[in-house]
């Protein structure tokens, strides 16, 4: 090293040079990929041995999620995003949806298709606006055309288009739902993707070409069909799809409610808010909830000679607590006195709790519960015996003695918990003595016909708001825990949802407009550079599509107030006199 250069470095001086022709991509494990400046991200990452195992869908580049067509102009720290990651799965599913709509509109130009809801085994239920569903021959034709487009390895061309040009394009195609949505867009541009002659927007990134989309299928179901794709756990496998008639029926019912309200897309919801008519939508939405709860209470009353235990299960932030209390109120009105039994009090002592693959206590495993003791107590309570209930001390991780209880003949036990529909929970209790309810937020409202709203996103936003208010958690804290929550739901809740006697849909058509005001400031506090920042940014972009509403319009017994605060039912408790 020359004397002058050494002196400059020692003095903290810098030297002006021409830019290097090469850049470095630094991976979290310390590996470095070197390439030419301006290299496309996909070309650099394709050199990795794990490029296709699991398939890489994108990357977080210097703290920001980027698609694989991004060019790298400077040294970058890069975290891979694969089909096993939430963001990678979204990129794949978004792209396969775009492929489907392009092929569908080419083959059936006079038929409108709508993505309706997700399928837990990996897929989206799709419906068409004609009197007869697609025949098997038509589905085969559609599937064949999609595979031809994949084989051709055509590019998904990303275009930044002025908003007025986008509006003119969709006006020419007569797509009312898209025009309604874009009416409220604040930015002066929109990203469109092009595949051949087909153009559309999708809220997030795509894969570079059709050739990335190797794993999909089409399967007829009911009046529509299912676009099948791999689940995150097995990104190259299409899992067998079980029958889910109860869940499908619940989605169909909610879709009919939206038709009745005249709100089948977010654009229509925004029109209602802009016109000052949201109060009526809130009241009707809440009335539909109330009608569901009344119907369930009446069904239980009709079986009152047999039913002694009401089991309520569902995924996180589905509003199970408020639902249980509102159901209790209706049962009281029917002449029955519900008795709440807390499943958490039947946890085994901490040292007996099963552990997960990482060696952490797995409190969501059914093995974390003393199911033998629970069954024994339920049988004795049903027989009218006096039982000393347990009380679980979460600080000590020990089960201790609780109150003595004896039920009257008019009392029913309400047992809420994630394992309520699992046959292993109460194997010794006669099924005729139970009534099982699955509660979940099963929204049918979409941004438009091809851009669906994830029920998982709605639940996550509910939880972010509630965790901040009740537990003092930041949005970053809640997002960081969400992956573990979802894993528990996939293992312990979703497989048993069809065991329910009745499904309660806690979704409210207006709720994302109400949640926006509360969620946005929390999401904006997630620090840049963290893994949770990428998710917070995605959720913020999603919420931008909703006009906000005042929460003063929400009735004080609404399930939504379990998350926003102010519920009249927060301190409601059942008595046992």
MIFIKE-415715 format. One record per residue (C-alpha): x, y, z; residue in one letter. Coordinates in nm, 2 decimals. Each point is the difference from the previous one (the first is absolute). Layout:
# MIFIKE-415715
       xx       yy       zz   pami
        X        Y        Z      A
...
END
This chain:
# MIFIKE-415715
       xx       yy       zz   pami
     0.00     0.00     0.00      X
     0.15     0.34    -0.09      X
     0.09     0.26     0.26      X
    -0.26     0.26    -0.11      X
    -0.29    -0.26    -0.02      X
     0.09    -0.14     0.35      X
     0.01     0.35     0.14      X
    -0.34     0.09    -0.15      X
    -0.15    -0.32     0.15      X
     0.15     0.07     0.34      X
    -0.13     0.35    -0.01      X
    -0.35    -0.12    -0.09      X
     0.01     0.14    -0.35      X
    -0.17    -0.15    -0.30      X
     0.12    -0.02    -0.35      X
    -0.23     0.06    -0.30      X
     0.01    -0.29    -0.25      X
    -0.21    -0.11    -0.30      X
    -0.27    -0.26     0.09      X
     0.10    -0.36     0.00      X
    -0.15    -0.20    -0.29      X
    -0.09    -0.27     0.25      X
    -0.23    -0.02     0.31      X
    -0.03    -0.24     0.29      X
    -0.31    -0.17     0.12      X
     0.05    -0.10     0.37      X
    -0.22    -0.28     0.14      X
    -0.09    -0.04     0.37      X
     0.23    -0.30     0.03      X
     0.30     0.20    -0.11      X
     0.02    -0.13    -0.36      X
     0.07     0.26    -0.27      X
    -0.12     0.00    -0.36      X
     0.20     0.23    -0.23      X
    -0.13     0.12    -0.33      X
    -0.02     0.29    -0.24      X
    -0.17     0.32     0.10      X
    -0.35     0.01    -0.13      X
    -0.04    -0.38     0.01      X
    -0.36    -0.13     0.05      X
    -0.05    -0.14     0.35      X
    -0.12    -0.33    -0.15      X
     0.32    -0.05    -0.20      X
     0.21     0.05     0.32      X
    -0.21    -0.23     0.22      X
    -0.02    -0.27    -0.26      X
     0.36    -0.08     0.07      X
    -0.10    -0.13     0.35      X
    -0.03    -0.38     0.05      X
    -0.33     0.06     0.18      X
    -0.15     0.21    -0.28      X
    -0.27    -0.26    -0.06      X
    -0.02    -0.17     0.33      X
    -0.23     0.15     0.11      X
    -0.06     0.23    -0.30      X
     0.11     0.36     0.05      X
    -0.28     0.25    -0.07      X
     0.16     0.33     0.10      X
     0.24     0.15     0.25      X
     0.02     0.27     0.27      X
     0.27     0.24    -0.14      X
     0.14     0.24     0.26      X
    -0.31    -0.02     0.21      X
    -0.26     0.02    -0.29      X
    -0.19    -0.28    -0.17      X
     0.09    -0.02    -0.37      X
    -0.10    -0.22    -0.29      X
     0.25    -0.21    -0.19      X
     0.01     0.24    -0.30      X
     0.15     0.27     0.22      X
     0.34     0.11    -0.13      X
     0.28     0.04     0.27      X
     0.18     0.33    -0.05      X
     0.20    -0.01     0.33      X
     0.13    -0.24     0.26      X
    -0.29    -0.15     0.19      X
    -0.10    -0.21     0.30      X
    -0.25    -0.25    -0.13      X
    -0.23    -0.24     0.18      X
    -0.16    -0.27    -0.22      X
    -0.38    -0.03    -0.02      X
    -0.11    -0.35    -0.10      X
    -0.33    -0.18    -0.05      X
     0.03    -0.11     0.36      X
    -0.03     0.37     0.12      X
    -0.32     0.19     0.02      X
     0.12     0.27    -0.25      X
     0.13    -0.27    -0.24      X
    -0.32    -0.19     0.02      X
    -0.19     0.32    -0.08      X
     0.22     0.08    -0.30      X
    -0.06    -0.35    -0.14      X
    -0.38     0.01     0.06      X
    -0.03     0.35    -0.13      X
     0.18    -0.11    -0.32      X
    -0.20    -0.32    -0.05      X
    -0.32     0.20     0.04      X
     0.12     0.24    -0.27      X
     0.08    -0.30    -0.22      X
    -0.35    -0.14     0.06      X
    -0.18     0.32    -0.08      X
     0.20     0.05    -0.32      X
    -0.08    -0.35    -0.13      X
    -0.36     0.02     0.11      X
    -0.07     0.33    -0.17      X
     0.17    -0.13    -0.32      X
    -0.22    -0.31     0.00      X
    -0.33     0.14     0.14      X
     0.00     0.37    -0.09      X
    -0.37     0.05     0.07      X
     0.00    -0.17     0.35      X
     0.11     0.18     0.32      X
     0.20    -0.20     0.26      X
     0.04     0.10     0.36      X
     0.25    -0.13     0.26      X
    -0.22    -0.07     0.30      X
     0.19    -0.13     0.30      X
     0.30    -0.21     0.10      X
     0.00    -0.38     0.05      X
     0.19    -0.13     0.30      X
     0.16    -0.28    -0.20      X
     0.16     0.25    -0.24      X
    -0.22     0.18    -0.25      X
    -0.25     0.27    -0.09      X
    -0.37    -0.07    -0.06      X
    -0.11     0.16    -0.33      X
    -0.35     0.06    -0.13      X
    -0.13     0.11    -0.34      X
    -0.30     0.22    -0.08      X
    -0.19    -0.23    -0.22      X
    -0.29    -0.24     0.08      X
     0.21    -0.32    -0.04      X
     0.34    -0.07     0.15      X
     0.30    -0.08    -0.23      X
    -0.02    -0.35    -0.13      X
     0.29    -0.24     0.06      X
     0.09     0.04    -0.37      X
     0.01     0.38     0.04      X
     0.22    -0.03     0.31      X
     0.23    -0.24    -0.18      X
     0.03     0.25    -0.28      X
     0.07     0.28     0.24      X
     0.26    -0.20     0.18      X
     0.17    -0.10    -0.33      X
     0.02     0.36    -0.10      X
     0.16     0.10     0.33      X
     0.26    -0.27    -0.04      X
     0.07     0.12    -0.36      X
     0.07     0.35     0.14      X
     0.23    -0.14     0.26      X
     0.19    -0.21    -0.26      X
     0.04     0.32    -0.21      X
     0.18     0.17     0.30      X
    -0.15     0.34    -0.09      X
     0.09     0.31     0.20      X
    -0.22     0.18     0.25      X
     0.07     0.35    -0.11      X
    -0.02     0.26     0.28      X
    -0.13     0.35    -0.11      X
    -0.03     0.32     0.21      X
    -0.31     0.15    -0.16      X
    -0.17     0.34     0.06      X
    -0.32    -0.04     0.19      X
    -0.22     0.16    -0.26      X
     0.13    -0.23    -0.27      X
    -0.07    -0.30     0.23      X
    -0.36     0.13     0.05      X
    -0.05     0.04    -0.37      X
     0.12    -0.35    -0.06      X
    -0.24    -0.16     0.25      X
    -0.28     0.22    -0.13      X
     0.05    -0.14    -0.34      X
    -0.04    -0.35     0.14      X
    -0.31     0.09     0.21      X
     0.15    -0.11     0.33      X
    -0.21     0.19     0.25      X
     0.15    -0.15     0.32      X
     0.35     0.11    -0.10      X
    -0.12     0.35    -0.10      X
    -0.18     0.04     0.34      X
     0.32    -0.09     0.18      X
     0.23     0.22    -0.20      X
    -0.23     0.30     0.05      X
     0.15     0.04     0.36      X
     0.36    -0.07    -0.08      X
     0.22     0.29     0.13      X
     0.31    -0.07    -0.21      X
     0.02     0.12    -0.36      X
     0.13    -0.33    -0.14      X
    -0.06    -0.37     0.03      X
     0.21    -0.30    -0.08      X
    -0.14    -0.22    -0.27      X
     0.13    -0.34    -0.11      X
    -0.02    -0.12    -0.35      X
    -0.01    -0.36    -0.13      X
    -0.05     0.01    -0.38      X
    -0.30     0.22    -0.06      X
    -0.13    -0.04     0.36      X
     0.05     0.28     0.25      X
    -0.10     0.03     0.36      X
     0.12     0.12     0.34      X
     0.08    -0.23     0.29      X
     0.09     0.14     0.34      X
     0.36    -0.12     0.03      X
     0.28    -0.15    -0.20      X
     0.00    -0.27    -0.27      X
     0.24    -0.27    -0.12      X
     0.21     0.11    -0.30      X
    -0.16    -0.25    -0.25      X
    -0.27    -0.26    -0.04      X
     0.27    -0.27     0.01      X
     0.03     0.04     0.38      X
    -0.36    -0.13     0.04      X
     0.05    -0.38    -0.02      X
    -0.24    -0.12     0.27      X
    -0.38     0.05    -0.03      X
    -0.32    -0.17    -0.09      X
    -0.37     0.07    -0.06      X
    -0.27    -0.20     0.18      X
    -0.38     0.03    -0.03      X
    -0.19     0.08     0.32      X
    -0.36     0.09     0.04      X
    -0.11     0.27    -0.23      X
     0.36     0.10    -0.07      X
     0.35    -0.14     0.00      X
     0.32     0.02     0.21      X
     0.33     0.13    -0.12      X
     0.24    -0.23     0.18      X
     0.36     0.09     0.11      X
     0.25    -0.13     0.25      X
    -0.01     0.08     0.37      X
     0.30     0.16     0.16      X
     0.11    -0.31     0.18      X
     0.04    -0.20    -0.32      X
     0.06     0.26    -0.28      X
     0.01    -0.25    -0.29      X
    -0.29    -0.22     0.10      X
    -0.38     0.04    -0.06      X
    -0.16    -0.14     0.31      X
    -0.31    -0.21    -0.01      X
    -0.31     0.23     0.05      X
    -0.25    -0.12     0.26      X
    -0.36     0.08    -0.03      X
    -0.11     0.31     0.20      X
    -0.38     0.04    -0.07      X
    -0.07     0.19     0.33      X
     0.27     0.26    -0.06      X
    -0.10     0.04    -0.37      X
    -0.36     0.05     0.11      X
     0.11     0.27     0.25      X
     0.20     0.18    -0.27      X
    -0.30    -0.02    -0.24      X
    -0.23     0.14     0.27      X
     0.22     0.29     0.07      X
     0.03     0.07    -0.38      X
    -0.38     0.02    -0.02      X
     0.00     0.25     0.29      X
     0.24     0.22    -0.19      X
    -0.22    -0.02    -0.30      X
    -0.30     0.10     0.21      X
     0.20     0.29     0.14      X
     0.11     0.10    -0.35      X
     0.37    -0.01     0.11      X
     0.19    -0.27    -0.18      X
     0.33     0.19    -0.02      X
     0.20     0.26     0.19      X
    -0.08     0.26    -0.27      X
    -0.37    -0.05     0.08      X
     0.07     0.03     0.37      X
     0.19     0.32    -0.06      X
    -0.29     0.14    -0.21      X
    -0.23    -0.07     0.29      X
     0.23     0.18     0.25      X
     0.04     0.29    -0.24      X
    -0.38     0.03    -0.04      X
    -0.04     0.02     0.38      X
    -0.20    -0.33     0.02      X
     0.25    -0.21     0.20      X
    -0.22     0.02     0.31      X
    -0.26    -0.22    -0.17      X
     0.27    -0.25    -0.11      X
     0.13    -0.02     0.36      X
    -0.35    -0.07     0.14      X
    -0.09    -0.26    -0.26      X
     0.34    -0.18     0.04      X
    -0.05    -0.01     0.37      X
    -0.35    -0.12    -0.03      X
     0.12    -0.29    -0.22      X
     0.25    -0.09     0.28      X
    -0.28     0.01     0.25      X
    -0.22    -0.22    -0.22      X
     0.27    -0.26    -0.02      X
     0.03    -0.01     0.38      X
    -0.37    -0.02     0.05      X
    -0.02    -0.29    -0.25      X
     0.28    -0.19     0.18      X
    -0.17     0.06     0.34      X
    -0.33    -0.13    -0.13      X
     0.17    -0.31    -0.14      X
     0.16    -0.07     0.33      X
    -0.33     0.05     0.18      X
    -0.17    -0.25    -0.23      X
     0.26    -0.26     0.11      X
     0.00     0.11     0.36      X
    -0.12    -0.34     0.13      X
     0.33    -0.15    -0.12      X
     0.25     0.29    -0.04      X
     0.20     0.08     0.32      X
     0.33     0.12    -0.14      X
     0.05     0.28    -0.25      X
     0.34    -0.01    -0.16      X
     0.13     0.31    -0.18      X
     0.32     0.00    -0.20      X
     0.16     0.22    -0.27      X
     0.32     0.17    -0.10      X
     0.16     0.30     0.17      X
    -0.19     0.33    -0.01      X
    -0.32    -0.15    -0.12      X
    -0.20     0.17     0.27      X
    -0.07    -0.32     0.20      X
    -0.01     0.18     0.33      X
    -0.27     0.25    -0.10      X
    -0.19    -0.27    -0.19      X
    -0.01    -0.23     0.31      X
    -0.14     0.29     0.21      X
    -0.26     0.09    -0.26      X
    -0.10    -0.36    -0.04      X
    -0.03    -0.02     0.38      X
    -0.24     0.30     0.00      X
    -0.22    -0.17    -0.26      X
     0.00    -0.33     0.19      X
    -0.10     0.19     0.31      X
    -0.29     0.15    -0.20      X
    -0.09    -0.36    -0.11      X
    -0.02    -0.10     0.37      X
     0.33    -0.17     0.04      X
     0.29     0.09     0.23      X
     0.34    -0.05    -0.16      X
     0.30    -0.08     0.22      X
     0.34     0.11    -0.14      X
     0.27    -0.26     0.05      X
     0.35     0.13    -0.08      X
     0.20    -0.26    -0.20      X
     0.33     0.18     0.10      X
    -0.04    -0.12     0.36      X
     0.05    -0.35    -0.12      X
     0.36     0.05    -0.12      X
     0.24    -0.26     0.13      X
     0.28     0.12     0.23      X
     0.27     0.20    -0.19      X
     0.26    -0.28     0.01      X
    -0.24    -0.25    -0.16      X
    -0.09     0.23    -0.29      X
     0.11    -0.13    -0.34      X
     0.28     0.18    -0.19      X
     0.02     0.10    -0.36      X
     0.28    -0.07    -0.25      X
     0.20     0.29     0.14      X
    -0.03    -0.13     0.36      X
    -0.25     0.27     0.11      X
    -0.31    -0.08     0.19      X
    -0.29    -0.07    -0.24      X
    -0.30     0.14     0.19      X
    -0.22    -0.05    -0.31      X
     0.05    -0.37    -0.01      X
    -0.29    -0.21     0.12      X
     0.26    -0.18     0.21      X
     0.03     0.32     0.21      X
    -0.35    -0.07     0.14      X
    -0.10    -0.26     0.25      X
    -0.28    -0.14    -0.21      X
    -0.06    -0.29     0.24      X
    -0.08     0.24     0.29      X
    -0.21     0.22    -0.22      X
    -0.21    -0.29    -0.13      X
    -0.04    -0.13     0.36      X
    -0.11     0.34     0.13      X
    -0.25     0.05    -0.29      X
    -0.15    -0.35     0.05      X
    -0.05     0.07     0.38      X
    -0.14     0.35    -0.06      X
    -0.25    -0.14    -0.25      X
    -0.11    -0.26     0.25      X
    -0.06     0.28     0.25      X
     0.29    -0.08     0.23      X
     0.20     0.26     0.20      X
     0.34     0.05    -0.16      X
     0.30     0.20     0.12      X
     0.13     0.17    -0.31      X
     0.37     0.07    -0.06      X
     0.16     0.34    -0.03      X
     0.31     0.04    -0.20      X
     0.27     0.23     0.13      X
     0.18     0.13    -0.31      X
     0.27     0.17     0.20      X
     0.10    -0.32     0.18      X
    -0.10    -0.24    -0.28      X
    -0.19    -0.21     0.24      X
    -0.36    -0.12     0.02      X
    -0.17     0.08     0.34      X
    -0.33    -0.06     0.16      X
    -0.28     0.24    -0.10      X
    -0.37     0.04     0.09      X
    -0.25    -0.28     0.07      X
    -0.28    -0.01    -0.26      X
    -0.33    -0.18    -0.03      X
    -0.22     0.06    -0.31      X
    -0.38     0.03     0.00      X
    -0.19    -0.20    -0.26      X
    -0.07     0.32    -0.21      X
     0.37     0.08    -0.03      X
     0.22    -0.06    -0.30      X
     0.38     0.00     0.00      X
     0.17     0.24    -0.24      X
     0.35    -0.11    -0.08      X
     0.21     0.23    -0.22      X
     0.35    -0.10    -0.13      X
     0.20    -0.08    -0.31      X
    -0.06    -0.38     0.04      X
    -0.38     0.02     0.03      X
    -0.06    -0.19    -0.33      X
     0.28    -0.25     0.04      X
    -0.14    -0.35     0.07      X
     0.29    -0.07     0.23      X
    -0.11     0.27     0.24      X
    -0.30    -0.19     0.15      X
     0.01    -0.35    -0.13      X
    -0.21    -0.14     0.29      X
    -0.28     0.26    -0.03      X
    -0.30    -0.11    -0.21      X
    -0.01     0.22    -0.31      X
    -0.38     0.04     0.04      X
     0.07     0.20     0.32      X
     0.22     0.25    -0.18      X
    -0.07     0.29    -0.24      X
     0.31     0.11    -0.19      X
     0.05     0.34    -0.15      X
     0.27     0.12    -0.23      X
     0.05     0.38     0.01      X
     0.22     0.17    -0.26      X
     0.03     0.33    -0.20      X
    -0.10    -0.13    -0.34      X
    -0.02     0.32    -0.21      X
    -0.13    -0.01    -0.35      X
     0.07     0.36    -0.08      X
     0.26     0.04    -0.27      X
     0.19     0.30    -0.13      X
    -0.13    -0.10    -0.34      X
    -0.07    -0.33    -0.18      X
     0.36    -0.11    -0.03      X
     0.15     0.16     0.32      X
    -0.14    -0.18     0.30      X
     0.02     0.11     0.37      X
     0.18    -0.26     0.21      X
    -0.20    -0.10     0.31      X
     0.34    -0.04     0.17      X
     0.09     0.36    -0.06      X
    -0.32     0.11     0.15      X
     0.06    -0.20     0.32      X
     0.36     0.12     0.02      X
    -0.11     0.36    -0.02      X
    -0.26    -0.07     0.27      X
     0.27    -0.15     0.22      X
     0.25     0.28    -0.05      X
    -0.26     0.26     0.12      X
    -0.11    -0.22     0.30      X
     0.35    -0.09     0.10      X
     0.11     0.36     0.01      X
    -0.30     0.11     0.21      X
    -0.02    -0.29     0.24      X
     0.35    -0.14     0.03      X
     0.22     0.29    -0.09      X
     0.16    -0.19    -0.30      X
     0.13     0.19    -0.29      X
    -0.11    -0.10    -0.35      X
     0.35    -0.14    -0.05      X
    -0.05    -0.23     0.30      X
    -0.34    -0.13    -0.14      X
     0.13    -0.05    -0.35      X
     0.31    -0.19     0.14      X
    -0.23    -0.24     0.19      X
    -0.25    -0.05    -0.29      X
     0.20    -0.27    -0.18      X
    -0.02    -0.22     0.31      X
    -0.37     0.07     0.04      X
    -0.07    -0.10    -0.35      X
     0.20    -0.32     0.03      X
    -0.21    -0.10     0.30      X
    -0.33     0.08    -0.19      X
     0.11    -0.22    -0.29      X
     0.08    -0.29     0.23      X
    -0.27     0.02     0.27      X
    -0.30     0.20    -0.14      X
    -0.05     0.00    -0.37      X
     0.01    -0.38    -0.05      X
    -0.31    -0.04     0.23      X
    -0.22     0.29    -0.12      X
    -0.24    -0.23    -0.18      X
    -0.07    -0.18     0.33      X
    -0.21     0.30     0.11      X
    -0.38    -0.02     0.03      X
    -0.01     0.37    -0.10      X
     0.25     0.25    -0.14      X
    -0.02     0.36     0.13      X
     0.14     0.26    -0.24      X
     0.13     0.30     0.20      X
     0.10     0.21    -0.31      X
    -0.15     0.34    -0.03      X
    -0.01     0.17    -0.34      X
     0.10     0.34     0.14      X
     0.27    -0.11     0.25      X
     0.32     0.08    -0.20      X
    -0.12     0.36    -0.05      X
    -0.04     0.02     0.38      X
     0.33    -0.18     0.08      X
     0.20     0.22    -0.24      X
     0.00     0.30     0.24      X
     0.13    -0.21     0.29      X
     0.24    -0.23    -0.19      X
     0.18     0.26    -0.22      X
     0.19     0.19     0.27      X
     0.10    -0.33     0.16      X
     0.14    -0.14    -0.33      X
     0.19     0.32    -0.07      X
     0.20    -0.05     0.32      X
     0.15    -0.33    -0.12      X
     0.38     0.08    -0.05      X
     0.15    -0.01    -0.34      X
     0.25    -0.28    -0.05      X
    -0.19    -0.25     0.21      X
    -0.17    -0.31    -0.14      X
    -0.33     0.12     0.13      X
     0.04     0.33    -0.20      X
    -0.07    -0.18    -0.33      X
    -0.33    -0.13     0.13      X
    -0.10     0.33     0.15      X
     0.07     0.18    -0.32      X
    -0.22    -0.25    -0.19      X
    -0.29     0.04     0.24      X
     0.03     0.38    -0.02      X
    -0.03    -0.02    -0.38      X
    -0.30    -0.23     0.03      X
    -0.18     0.24     0.25      X
     0.04     0.29    -0.24      X
    -0.28    -0.14    -0.21      X
    -0.26     0.05     0.28      X
    -0.16     0.33     0.09      X
     0.00     0.04     0.38      X
    -0.32     0.02     0.21      X
    -0.08     0.13     0.35      X
    -0.02    -0.28     0.26      X
    -0.28     0.19     0.18      X
    -0.23    -0.17    -0.26      X
     0.08    -0.35     0.14      X
    -0.26    -0.15     0.25      X
     0.15    -0.05     0.35      X
    -0.05    -0.38    -0.01      X
     0.18    -0.04    -0.34      X
     0.26    -0.28    -0.04      X
     0.22     0.27    -0.15      X
     0.02     0.18     0.33      X
     0.18    -0.30     0.15      X
     0.29     0.14    -0.20      X
    -0.06     0.37    -0.02      X
    -0.11     0.03     0.36      X
    -0.31     0.13     0.16      X
    -0.21    -0.32     0.00      X
    -0.29     0.00     0.25      X
     0.07    -0.38     0.03      X
     0.36     0.04     0.12      X
    -0.09    -0.04     0.37      X
    -0.31    -0.22    -0.07      X
     0.01    -0.32     0.20      X
    -0.24    -0.29     0.05      X
    -0.12    -0.08     0.34      X
    -0.04    -0.34     0.16      X
    -0.27     0.05     0.25      X
END
